[in-house]
Amino acid sequence: LQQHHGQQQQQQQQWQQQQQQQQQQQQQQQQQQQQQWQQQQQQQQQQQWQQQQQQQQQQHMLLHPQ
């Protein structure tokens, strides 16, 4: 029982780390978008749409691991 409980704690920690990494990546992507927005507005809209899809997929994978 103790060993099993220890494994659960490790999994939770890893899951939190993944979320933090994703947040950092999103911030970097947003900065890039702001720079590109000055050049071309159309590209920014397309990139935002792709980001939303990626975020949904990542969350779905984390919540429902195979």
N, C-alpha and C positions, 0 to 999 in steps of 0.2 A: 504493500500500500504506500509506503513512504517513497519508494523508487518511482512509482507511477505518478504520485503527486509532484515529485521533482520534475518529471518530464513535462507535465502540464505547464508548470511555471516557465520552463525554458521556451516552450512553444509560444506562450503569451509574450514573452520578452522579444522574441524574434519578430512576431507580428507587429509589435509596436515600432520596432526599428524600421521595418519595411515602410510603415506609414510615414515615419519621419523623413525617410529618404525620398519618398514620393513628393512630400510637401516641398522639400528643397528643390527638387527637379522642377516642379511647377513654377516656383518663384523665378528660377533661371529662365524658363521658357517665356514667362510673362515679360521679363526684361527685354528679351530678344524681340518679342512682338512689338513692344513700344518703339524700339529702334526702327523696325521695318515699317511701322505704321506711318512714320514720316515719309518713307519712300513710296509705299504702295498700300492703299487701304484694302484692296481686294485680297491680297495675300493674307493679311491679318485675319480676315473673316474665315477664310478656309482653314487656317491653322487652329483657330479657336474651336471650330467644329470638330477637327480631328482630335484635339485635346480632350474634349468632352467624351468622345467615344472611348478613348484610351482609359480615362479615369473610370468610367463605368465598368469596363472589362476588368481592370485591375481589382476593383472593389469586389466584383462578383467572384473572381478567382480566390481572393483572400477569404471571403465569407463562406465559400463552398469549395474547399480543397478536395481533390479527387482522392 
